[in-house]
Amino acid sequence: MSYSAATAAAFLKALAHEGRLMILCHLVNGERSVGELEDLLGLRQAAVSQMLARLRDEGMVHTRRAGKTVFYSLKDRNAERVLVLLHEMFCATEDSEREISPVA
């Protein structure tokens, strides 16, 4: 049980940063390049890369290289489930369209 608690705490720590959380929210809807994430977040490449490195170290994202471009996608199914729940709790309104895909 203590291993599970430690794993859950590490997972929540990775989510406990606004920038990393926003990256994960964008990745729920599909694969994104570093450049796309920069544009979506309005942040510089160095900041985005640092946050992606942390998410990669935590095992939450998967990378795919196509030429010089690196694409990121969600690796952790549990992260996707939590992100959908967080979106429903804090972002979705009755009048707005869903911006995040539900877990199938």
MOPAC internal coordinates of N, CA, C and O (Angstrom, degrees):
PM7 1SCF
backbone

  N    0.0000 0     0.00 0     0.00 0    0    0    0
  C    1.4502 1     0.00 0     0.00 0    1    0    0
  C    1.5270 1   110.95 1     0.00 0    2    1    0
  O    1.2310 1   119.78 1   143.84 1    3    2    1
  N    1.3298 1   118.02 1   -36.16 1    3    2    1
  C    1.4649 1   119.39 1   179.84 1    5    3    2
  C    1.5220 1   110.91 1   -66.99 1    6    5    3
  O    1.2310 1   120.04 1   147.55 1    7    6    5
  N    1.3606 1   117.52 1   -32.45 1    7    6    5
  C    1.4643 1   120.02 1   175.60 1    9    7    6
  C    1.5254 1   109.94 1   -63.41 1   10    9    7
  O    1.2310 1   120.44 1   136.66 1   11   10    9
  N    1.3168 1   116.77 1   -43.34 1   11   10    9
  C    1.4658 1   120.93 1   179.00 1   13   11   10
  C    1.5181 1   111.24 1   -63.06 1   14   13   11
  O    1.2310 1   120.45 1   139.74 1   15   14   13
  N    1.3177 1   116.75 1   -40.26 1   15   14   13
  C    1.4658 1   120.46 1   178.91 1   17   15   14
  C    1.5213 1   110.39 1   -65.78 1   18   17   15
  O    1.2310 1   120.18 1   138.70 1   19   18   17
  N    1.3231 1   117.26 1   -41.30 1   19   18   17
  C    1.4664 1   120.94 1   178.82 1   21   19   18
  C    1.5222 1   110.72 1   -65.70 1   22   21   19
  O    1.2310 1   120.40 1   139.78 1   23   22   21
  N    1.3184 1   116.85 1   -40.22 1   23   22   21
  C    1.4627 1   121.29 1   178.36 1   25   23   22
  C    1.5231 1   110.31 1   -64.87 1   26   25   23
  O    1.2310 1   120.47 1   135.91 1   27   26   25
  N    1.3236 1   116.71 1   -44.09 1   27   26   25
  C    1.4662 1   120.84 1   178.60 1   29   27   26
  C    1.5226 1   110.97 1   -63.87 1   30   29   27
  O    1.2310 1   120.07 1   139.50 1   31   30   29
  N    1.3211 1   117.46 1   -40.50 1   31   30   29
  C    1.4664 1   121.05 1   179.47 1   33   31   30
  C    1.5249 1   110.96 1   -64.20 1   34   33   31
  O    1.2310 1   120.00 1   138.11 1   35   34   33
  N    1.3345 1   117.61 1   -41.89 1   35   34   33
  C    1.4681 1   121.08 1   177.89 1   37   35   34
  C    1.5264 1   110.39 1   -63.91 1   38   37   35
  O    1.2310 1   120.48 1   139.59 1   39   38   37
  N    1.3165 1   116.69 1   -40.41 1   39   38   37
  C    1.4627 1   122.36 1   177.95 1   41   39   38
  C    1.5282 1   110.32 1   -61.00 1   42   41   39
  O    1.2310 1   120.67 1   132.98 1   43   42   41
  N    1.3255 1   116.33 1   -47.02 1   43   42   41
  C    1.4644 1   120.67 1  -178.99 1   45   43   42
  C    1.5225 1   111.96 1   -68.17 1   46   45   43
  O    1.2310 1   119.94 1   146.06 1   47   46   45
  N    1.3274 1   117.71 1   -33.94 1   47   46   45
  C    1.4657 1   120.60 1   176.32 1   49   47   46
  C    1.5212 1   110.82 1   -62.55 1   50   49   47
  O    1.2310 1   120.66 1   140.27 1   51   50   49
  N    1.3289 1   116.33 1   -39.73 1   51   50   49
  C    1.4694 1   119.77 1   178.68 1   53   51   50
  C    1.5255 1   110.84 1   -64.28 1   54   53   51
  O    1.2310 1   120.17 1   145.93 1   55   54   53
  N    1.3213 1   117.28 1   -34.07 1   55   54   53
  C    1.4676 1   121.56 1   179.36 1   57   55   54
  C    1.5253 1   112.47 1   -80.24 1   58   57   55
  O    1.2310 1   120.10 1   164.76 1   59   58   57
  N    1.3214 1   117.42 1   -15.24 1   59   58   57
  C    1.4633 1   122.08 1  -171.00 1   61   59   58
  C    1.5240 1   113.74 1   -83.11 1   62   61   59
  O    1.2310 1   120.20 1  -153.84 1   63   62   61
  N    1.3015 1   117.23 1    26.16 1   63   62   61
  C    1.4608 1   122.54 1   176.34 1   65   63   62
  C    1.5266 1   106.87 1  -129.09 1   66   65   63
  O    1.2310 1   120.50 1   -53.87 1   67   66   65
  N    1.3121 1   116.66 1   126.13 1   67   66   65
  C    1.4655 1   120.59 1  -174.12 1   69   67   66
  C    1.5285 1   112.48 1   -55.46 1   70   69   67
  O    1.2310 1   119.99 1   136.16 1   71   70   69
  N    1.3068 1   117.62 1   -43.84 1   71   70   69
  C    1.4642 1   120.84 1  -179.06 1   73   71   70
  C    1.5151 1   112.51 1   -64.83 1   74   73   71
  O    1.2310 1   120.48 1   134.23 1   75   74   73
  N    1.3295 1   116.69 1   -45.77 1   75   74   73
  C    1.4674 1   119.61 1   178.83 1   77   75   74
  C    1.5247 1   110.63 1   -64.68 1   78   77   75
  O    1.2310 1   120.46 1   140.83 1   79   78   77
  N    1.3102 1   116.72 1   -39.17 1   79   78   77
  C    1.4590 1   120.62 1   178.27 1   81   79   78
  C    1.5242 1   110.94 1   -62.49 1   82   81   79
  O    1.2310 1   120.47 1   137.66 1   83   82   81
  N    1.3298 1   116.71 1   -42.34 1   83   82   81
  C    1.4687 1   120.10 1   178.61 1   85   83   82
  C    1.5294 1   111.32 1   -64.81 1   86   85   83
  O    1.2310 1   120.26 1   140.33 1   87   86   85
  N    1.3195 1   117.10 1   -39.67 1   87   86   85
  C    1.4671 1   120.12 1   176.69 1   89   87   86
  C    1.5199 1   109.77 1   -59.07 1   90   89   87
  O    1.2310 1   120.39 1   131.09 1   91   90   89
  N    1.3102 1   116.86 1   -48.91 1   91   90   89
  C    1.4637 1   120.69 1  -179.50 1   93   91   90
  C    1.5226 1   111.58 1   -61.73 1   94   93   91
  O    1.2310 1   120.14 1   140.92 1   95   94   93
  N    1.3227 1   117.34 1   -39.08 1   95   94   93
  C    1.4684 1   120.46 1   177.87 1   97   95   94
  C    1.5276 1   110.88 1   -60.75 1   98   97   95
  O    1.2310 1   120.33 1   138.50 1   99   98   97
  N    1.3204 1   116.98 1   -41.50 1   99   98   97
  C    1.4657 1   120.22 1   177.99 1  101   99   98
  C    1.5250 1   111.31 1   -67.71 1  102  101   99
  O    1.2310 1   119.98 1   146.73 1  103  102  101
  N    1.3141 1   117.64 1   -33.27 1  103  102  101
  C    1.4586 1   120.64 1  -178.50 1  105  103  102
  C    1.5215 1   113.00 1   -75.61 1  106  105  103
  O    1.2310 1   119.70 1   161.08 1  107  106  105
  N    1.3201 1   118.18 1   -18.92 1  107  106  105
  C    1.4673 1   120.32 1   176.68 1  109  107  106
  C    1.5271 1   109.83 1   -59.40 1  110  109  107
  O    1.2310 1   120.49 1   145.75 1  111  110  109
  N    1.3238 1   116.68 1   -34.25 1  111  110  109
  C    1.4618 1   120.97 1  -178.46 1  113  111  110
  C    1.5182 1   113.05 1   -84.91 1  114  113  111
  O    1.2310 1   119.70 1  -178.09 1  115  114  113
  N    1.3185 1   118.19 1     1.91 1  115  114  113
  C    1.4582 1   120.55 1   175.97 1  117  115  114
  C    1.5153 1   112.80 1   133.64 1  118  117  115
  O    1.2310 1   122.30 1    -4.81 1  119  118  117
  N    1.2884 1   113.21 1   175.19 1  119  118  117
  C    1.4595 1   122.95 1  -177.37 1  121  119  118
  C    1.5260 1   111.50 1   -62.59 1  122  121  119
  O    1.2310 1   120.97 1   -38.19 1  123  122  121
  N    1.3283 1   115.75 1   141.81 1  123  122  121
  C    1.4736 1   122.30 1   178.83 1  125  123  122
  C    1.5185 1   109.35 1  -138.32 1  126  125  123
  O    1.2310 1   121.03 1   -33.14 1  127  126  125
  N    1.3270 1   115.63 1   146.86 1  127  126  125
  C    1.4635 1   120.23 1   173.73 1  129  127  126
  C    1.5231 1   108.83 1   -84.53 1  130  129  127
  O    1.2310 1   121.02 1   -14.63 1  131  130  129
  N    1.3257 1   115.66 1   165.37 1  131  130  129
  C    1.4614 1   120.13 1   177.38 1  133  131  130
  C    1.5254 1   109.45 1   -59.37 1  134  133  131
  O    1.2310 1   120.29 1   137.01 1  135  134  133
  N    1.3348 1   117.05 1   -42.99 1  135  134  133
  C    1.4648 1   121.16 1   179.28 1  137  135  134
  C    1.5161 1   112.73 1   -60.65 1  138  137  135
  O    1.2310 1   120.35 1   138.47 1  139  138  137
  N    1.3198 1   116.93 1   -41.53 1  139  138  137
  C    1.4663 1   120.30 1   177.37 1  141  139  138
  C    1.5244 1   110.72 1   -62.85 1  142  141  139
  O    1.2310 1   120.65 1   137.42 1  143  142  141
  N    1.3242 1   116.37 1   -42.58 1  143  142  141
  C    1.4661 1   119.91 1   179.15 1  145  143  142
  C    1.5234 1   111.34 1   -65.22 1  146  145  143
  O    1.2310 1   120.22 1   142.27 1  147  146  145
  N    1.3325 1   117.18 1   -37.73 1  147  146  145
  C    1.4701 1   120.65 1   175.64 1  149  147  146
  C    1.5201 1   110.10 1   -56.78 1  150  149  147
  O    1.2310 1   120.93 1   131.04 1  151  150  149
  N    1.3348 1   115.82 1   -48.96 1  151  150  149
  C    1.4664 1   120.69 1  -178.52 1  153  151  150
  C    1.5254 1   111.69 1   -64.14 1  154  153  151
  O    1.2310 1   120.46 1   136.00 1  155  154  153
  N    1.3241 1   116.73 1   -44.00 1  155  154  153
  C    1.4632 1   120.63 1  -178.50 1  157  155  154
  C    1.5229 1   112.28 1   -64.85 1  158  157  155
  O    1.2310 1   120.62 1   143.81 1  159  158  157
  N    1.3300 1   116.42 1   -36.19 1  159  158  157
  C    1.4619 1   120.99 1  -176.48 1  161  159  158
  C    1.5165 1   113.32 1   -93.11 1  162  161  159
  O    1.2310 1   120.48 1   162.76 1  163  162  161
  N    1.3344 1   116.68 1   -17.24 1  163  162  161
  C    1.4583 1   120.01 1  -176.87 1  165  163  162
  C    1.5194 1   112.67 1    68.66 1  166  165  163
  O    1.2310 1   120.86 1  -147.96 1  167  166  165
  N    1.3259 1   115.95 1    32.04 1  167  166  165
  C    1.4615 1   121.64 1  -178.80 1  169  167  166
  C    1.5188 1   110.35 1  -117.52 1  170  169  167
  O    1.2310 1   121.00 1   -18.13 1  171  170  169
  N    1.3151 1   115.70 1   161.87 1  171  170  169
  C    1.4576 1   121.08 1   178.24 1  173  171  170
  C    1.5231 1   110.39 1   -76.94 1  174  173  171
  O    1.2310 1   121.72 1   -22.73 1  175  174  173
  N    1.3264 1   114.31 1   157.27 1  175  174  173
  C    1.4581 1   121.59 1  -177.07 1  177  175  174
  C    1.5245 1   112.34 1   -56.54 1  178  177  175
  O    1.2310 1   120.03 1   139.10 1  179  178  177
  N    1.3150 1   117.54 1   -40.90 1  179  178  177
  C    1.4672 1   120.64 1  -178.49 1  181  179  178
  C    1.5281 1   111.61 1   -61.59 1  182  181  179
  O    1.2310 1   120.36 1   137.86 1  183  182  181
  N    1.3146 1   116.91 1   -42.14 1  183  182  181
  C    1.4683 1   120.88 1  -179.79 1  185  183  182
  C    1.5238 1   110.83 1   -66.91 1  186  185  183
  O    1.2310 1   120.70 1   135.47 1  187  186  185
  N    1.3357 1   116.26 1   -44.53 1  187  186  185
  C    1.4661 1   120.64 1  -179.88 1  189  187  186
  C    1.5270 1   109.89 1   -63.43 1  190  189  187
  O    1.2310 1   120.32 1   135.92 1  191  190  189
  N    1.3249 1   117.00 1   -44.08 1  191  190  189
  C    1.4639 1   120.88 1  -179.60 1  193  191  190
  C    1.5210 1   111.68 1   -62.62 1  194  193  191
  O    1.2310 1   120.24 1   141.56 1  195  194  193
  N    1.3179 1   117.16 1   -38.44 1  195  194  193
  C    1.4637 1   120.87 1   178.78 1  197  195  194
  C    1.5340 1   110.73 1   -64.24 1  198  197  195
  O    1.2310 1   120.65 1   137.21 1  199  198  197
  N    1.3225 1   116.37 1   -42.79 1  199  198  197
  C    1.4638 1   119.87 1   179.25 1  201  199  198
  C    1.5270 1   110.88 1   -67.69 1  202  201  199
  O    1.2310 1   120.43 1   140.50 1  203  202  201
  N    1.3353 1   116.78 1   -39.50 1  203  202  201
  C    1.4592 1   120.37 1   178.13 1  205  203  202
  C    1.5257 1   111.27 1   -64.85 1  206  205  203
  O    1.2310 1   120.38 1   143.39 1  207  206  205
  N    1.3220 1   116.89 1   -36.61 1  207  206  205
  C    1.4657 1   120.41 1   177.84 1  209  207  206
  C    1.5249 1   110.49 1   -61.95 1  210  209  207
  O    1.2310 1   120.24 1   138.18 1  211  210  209
  N    1.3135 1   117.16 1   -41.82 1  211  210  209
  C    1.4709 1   120.80 1   178.27 1  213  211  210
  C    1.5289 1   110.46 1   -63.82 1  214  213  211
  O    1.2310 1   120.54 1   136.48 1  215  214  213
  N    1.3266 1   116.57 1   -43.52 1  215  214  213
  C    1.4641 1   120.22 1   179.45 1  217  215  214
  C    1.5281 1   111.06 1   -65.88 1  218  217  215
  O    1.2310 1   120.45 1   143.46 1  219  218  217
  N    1.3215 1   116.74 1   -36.54 1  219  218  217
  C    1.4639 1   121.31 1   176.90 1  221  219  218
  C    1.5316 1   109.91 1   -66.16 1  222  221  219
  O    1.2310 1   120.29 1   136.12 1  223  222  221
  N    1.3357 1   117.05 1   -43.88 1  223  222  221
  C    1.4678 1   121.41 1   178.51 1  225  223  222
  C    1.5264 1   111.70 1   -61.32 1  226  225  223
  O    1.2310 1   120.65 1   147.02 1  227  226  225
  N    1.3229 1   116.37 1   -32.98 1  227  226  225
  C    1.4716 1   121.36 1   179.04 1  229  227  226
  C    1.5293 1   112.11 1   -81.45 1  230  229  227
  O    1.2310 1   120.07 1   176.20 1  231  230  229
  N    1.3380 1   117.47 1    -3.80 1  231  230  229
  C    1.4611 1   121.16 1   179.17 1  233  231  230
  C    1.5148 1   113.97 1    76.14 1  234  233  231
  O    1.2310 1   120.34 1  -157.11 1  235  234  233
  N    1.3244 1   116.95 1    22.89 1  235  234  233
  C    1.4633 1   120.51 1  -176.07 1  237  235  234
  C    1.5226 1   113.27 1   -94.78 1  238  237  235
  O    1.2310 1   120.17 1   159.45 1  239  238  237
  N    1.3374 1   117.28 1   -20.55 1  239  238  237
  C    1.4609 1   120.34 1  -179.11 1  241  239  238
  C    1.5221 1   110.33 1  -128.37 1  242  241  239
  O    1.2310 1   121.94 1   -25.20 1  243  242  241
  N    1.3159 1   113.89 1   154.80 1  243  242  241
  C    1.4618 1   123.47 1   178.62 1  245  243  242
  C    1.5217 1   107.18 1  -115.24 1  246  245  243
  O    1.2310 1   120.14 1   -35.19 1  247  246  245
  N    1.3209 1   117.34 1   144.81 1  247  246  245
  C    1.4644 1   120.60 1   178.12 1  249  247  246
  C    1.5180 1   110.58 1  -112.70 1  250  249  247
  O    1.2310 1   121.89 1   -29.29 1  251  250  249
  N    1.3346 1   113.99 1   150.71 1  251  250  249
  C    1.4605 1   121.90 1   174.47 1  253  251  250
  C    1.5147 1   106.50 1  -141.35 1  254  253  251
  O    1.2310 1   120.79 1   -50.36 1  255  254  253
  N    1.3194 1   116.09 1   129.64 1  255  254  253
  C    1.4598 1   120.47 1  -179.58 1  257  255  254
  C    1.5236 1   109.14 1  -102.16 1  258  257  255
  O    1.2310 1   121.17 1   -46.12 1  259  258  257
  N    1.3359 1   115.36 1   133.88 1  259  258  257
  C    1.4633 1   122.50 1   173.83 1  261  259  258
  C    1.5258 1   106.23 1  -129.75 1  262  261  259
  O    1.2310 1   120.67 1   -81.79 1  263  262  261
  N    1.3221 1   116.33 1    98.21 1  263  262  261
  C    1.4611 1   119.83 1  -174.24 1  265  263  262
  C    1.5149 1   109.38 1    68.11 1  266  265  263
  O    1.2310 1   120.80 1    54.84 1  267  266  265
  N    1.3227 1   116.08 1  -125.16 1  267  266  265
  C    1.4644 1   120.72 1   178.99 1  269  267  266
  C    1.5236 1   112.79 1   -91.18 1  270  269  267
  O    1.2310 1   120.37 1   174.32 1  271  270  269
  N    1.3126 1   116.89 1    -5.68 1  271  270  269
  C    1.4629 1   121.25 1  -176.08 1  273  271  270
  C    1.5230 1   110.58 1   -94.20 1  274  273  271
  O    1.2310 1   121.11 1   -46.22 1  275  274  273
  N    1.3226 1   115.49 1   133.78 1  275  274  273
  C    1.4646 1   121.32 1   175.98 1  277  275  274
  C    1.5221 1   107.86 1  -107.14 1  278  277  275
  O    1.2310 1   121.23 1   -52.56 1  279  278  277
  N    1.3165 1   115.25 1   127.44 1  279  278  277
  C    1.4569 1   121.91 1   178.53 1  281  279  278
  C    1.5230 1   108.98 1  -107.07 1  282  281  279
  O    1.2310 1   121.31 1   -36.17 1  283  282  281
  N    1.3227 1   115.10 1   143.83 1  283  282  281
  C    1.4581 1   121.81 1   179.58 1  285  283  282
  C    1.5205 1   109.48 1  -118.48 1  286  285  283
  O    1.2310 1   121.29 1   -35.16 1  287  286  285
  N    1.3232 1   115.14 1   144.84 1  287  286  285
  C    1.4615 1   121.45 1   174.72 1  289  287  286
  C    1.5253 1   108.21 1  -144.40 1  290  289  287
  O    1.2310 1   121.06 1   -17.17 1  291  290  289
  N    1.3185 1   115.58 1   162.83 1  291  290  289
  C    1.4658 1   120.03 1   177.85 1  293  291  290
  C    1.5181 1   109.66 1   -69.22 1  294  293  291
  O    1.2310 1   121.06 1   -44.71 1  295  294  293
  N    1.2926 1   115.58 1   135.29 1  295  294  293
  C    1.4617 1   121.80 1   178.38 1  297  295  294
  C    1.5231 1   110.64 1  -105.32 1  298  297  295
  O    1.2310 1   120.72 1   148.53 1  299  298  297
  N    1.2979 1   116.22 1   -31.47 1  299  298  297
  C    1.4586 1   123.19 1  -171.93 1  301  299  298
  C    1.5299 1   110.63 1   -96.79 1  302  301  299
  O    1.2310 1   120.43 1   -66.92 1  303  302  301
  N    1.3046 1   116.78 1   113.08 1  303  302  301
  C    1.4728 1   122.18 1   179.43 1  305  303  302
  C    1.5325 1   110.85 1   -62.12 1  306  305  303
  O    1.2310 1   120.42 1   145.24 1  307  306  305
  N    1.3242 1   116.81 1   -34.76 1  307  306  305
  C    1.4660 1   119.53 1   178.07 1  309  307  306
  C    1.5229 1   111.09 1   -65.31 1  310  309  307
  O    1.2310 1   120.44 1   142.90 1  311  310  309
  N    1.3297 1   116.76 1   -37.10 1  311  310  309
  C    1.4654 1   119.88 1   177.28 1  313  311  310
  C    1.5219 1   109.81 1   -61.26 1  314  313  311
  O    1.2310 1   120.28 1   137.15 1  315  314  313
  N    1.3173 1   117.06 1   -42.85 1  315  314  313
  C    1.4635 1   120.53 1   178.91 1  317  315  314
  C    1.5259 1   110.85 1   -60.75 1  318  317  315
  O    1.2310 1   120.24 1   136.54 1  319  318  317
  N    1.3066 1   117.15 1   -43.46 1  319  318  317
  C    1.4638 1   120.97 1   179.91 1  321  319  318
  C    1.5213 1   111.24 1   -62.21 1  322  321  319
  O    1.2310 1   120.38 1   136.04 1  323  322  321
  N    1.3341 1   116.88 1   -43.96 1  323  322  321
  C    1.4651 1   121.35 1   179.85 1  325  323  322
  C    1.5246 1   110.37 1   -66.19 1  326  325  323
  O    1.2310 1   119.99 1   139.18 1  327  326  325
  N    1.3256 1   117.62 1   -40.82 1  327  326  325
  C    1.4642 1   121.01 1  -178.99 1  329  327  326
  C    1.5237 1   111.83 1   -64.79 1  330  329  327
  O    1.2310 1   120.50 1   139.84 1  331  330  329
  N    1.3153 1   116.66 1   -40.16 1  331  330  329
  C    1.4656 1   119.80 1   177.02 1  333  331  330
  C    1.5299 1   109.69 1   -62.84 1  334  333  331
  O    1.2310 1   120.26 1   137.11 1  335  334  333
  N    1.3148 1   117.10 1   -42.89 1  335  334  333
  C    1.4668 1   120.97 1   178.25 1  337  335  334
  C    1.5255 1   111.11 1   -63.26 1  338  337  335
  O    1.2310 1   119.94 1   134.49 1  339  338  337
  N    1.3385 1   117.71 1   -45.51 1  339  338  337
  C    1.4656 1   120.88 1   178.29 1  341  339  338
  C    1.5219 1   111.09 1   -60.72 1  342  341  339
  O    1.2310 1   120.67 1   140.19 1  343  342  341
  N    1.3230 1   116.32 1   -39.81 1  343  342  341
  C    1.4616 1   119.64 1   178.56 1  345  343  342
  C    1.5220 1   110.59 1   -62.71 1  346  345  343
  O    1.2310 1   120.76 1   135.22 1  347  346  345
  N    1.3188 1   116.15 1   -44.78 1  347  346  345
  C    1.4656 1   119.91 1   179.13 1  349  347  346
  C    1.5245 1   111.26 1   -62.83 1  350  349  347
  O    1.2310 1   120.24 1   143.28 1  351  350  349
  N    1.3205 1   117.14 1   -36.72 1  351  350  349
  C    1.4615 1   120.88 1  -177.44 1  353  351  350
  C    1.5252 1   112.85 1   -76.03 1  354  353  351
  O    1.2310 1   119.81 1   140.71 1  355  354  353
  N    1.3349 1   117.98 1   -39.29 1  355  354  353
  C    1.4559 1   120.50 1  -168.97 1  357  355  354
  C    1.5248 1   115.59 1  -116.09 1  358  357  355
  O    1.2310 1   119.79 1   160.62 1  359  358  357
  N    1.3239 1   118.00 1   -19.38 1  359  358  357
  C    1.4666 1   119.43 1  -172.12 1  361  359  358
  C    1.5198 1   113.96 1  -114.34 1  362  361  359
  O    1.2310 1   120.18 1   142.36 1  363  362  361
  N    1.3016 1   117.26 1   -37.64 1  363  362  361
  C    1.4584 1   120.72 1  -174.56 1  365  363  362
  C    1.5255 1   110.69 1   -76.61 1  366  365  363
  O    1.2310 1   121.45 1   -40.37 1  367  366  365
  N    1.3059 1   114.83 1   139.63 1  367  366  365
  C    1.4587 1   120.82 1   171.94 1  369  367  366
  C    1.5177 1   107.28 1  -123.85 1  370  369  367
  O    1.2310 1   120.56 1   -16.22 1  371  370  369
  N    1.2863 1   116.54 1   163.78 1  371  370  369
  C    1.4612 1   119.85 1  -178.97 1  373  371  370
  C    1.5207 1   111.87 1   -61.48 1  374  373  371
  O    1.2310 1   120.15 1   147.32 1  375  374  373
  N    1.3320 1   117.33 1   -32.68 1  375  374  373
  C    1.4544 1   121.01 1  -176.04 1  377  375  374
  C    1.5232 1   113.90 1   -89.76 1  378  377  375
  O    1.2310 1   119.77 1   165.88 1  379  378  377
  N    1.3236 1   118.04 1   -14.12 1  379  378  377
  C    1.4635 1   119.73 1  -176.61 1  381  379  378
  C    1.5180 1   110.63 1   -94.07 1  382  381  379
  O    1.2310 1   121.55 1   -27.21 1  383  382  381
  N    1.3211 1   114.64 1   152.79 1  383  382  381
  C    1.4514 1   119.42 1   174.74 1  385  383  382
  C    1.5167 1   108.18 1   -78.74 1  386  385  383
  O    1.2310 1   120.95 1   -28.48 1  387  386  385
  N    1.2984 1   115.78 1   151.52 1  387  386  385
  C    1.4611 1   120.03 1   178.10 1  389  387  386
  C    1.5171 1   109.12 1   -70.87 1  390  389  387
  O    1.2310 1   120.52 1   -48.25 1  391  390  389
  N    1.3138 1   116.62 1   131.75 1  391  390  389
  C    1.4524 1   121.69 1   177.30 1  393  391  390
  C    1.5212 1   110.99 1  -100.29 1  394  393  391
  O    1.2310 1   120.60 1   175.80 1  395  394  393
  N    1.2918 1   116.45 1    -4.20 1  395  394  393
  C    1.4543 1   120.63 1  -175.96 1  397  395  394
  C    1.5209 1   107.52 1  -127.93 1  398  397  395
  O    1.2310 1   120.55 1   -42.57 1  399  398  397
  N    1.3007 1   116.55 1   137.43 1  399  398  397
  C    1.4550 1   121.03 1  -175.22 1  401  399  398
  C    1.5186 1   110.96 1   -79.42 1  402  401  399
  O    1.2310 1   120.44 1   -39.76 1  403  402  401
  N    1.3145 1   116.75 1   140.24 1  403  402  401
  C    1.4590 1   118.88 1   176.01 1  405  403  402
  C    1.5199 1   110.49 1   -71.54 1  406  405  403
  O    1.2310 1   120.82 1   -25.21 1  407  406  405
  N    1.3075 1   116.05 1   154.79 1  407  406  405
  C    1.4547 1   121.54 1   176.83 1  409  407  406
  C    1.5103 1   107.74 1   -73.24 1  410  409  407
  O    1.2310 1   120.97 1   -49.08 1  411  410  409
  N    1.3125 1   115.74 1   130.92 1  411  410  409
  C    1.4696 1   120.10 1  -179.27 1  413  411  410
  C    1.5065 1   111.30 1   -83.96 1  414  413  411
  O    1.2310 1   120.10 1   180.00 1  415  414  413

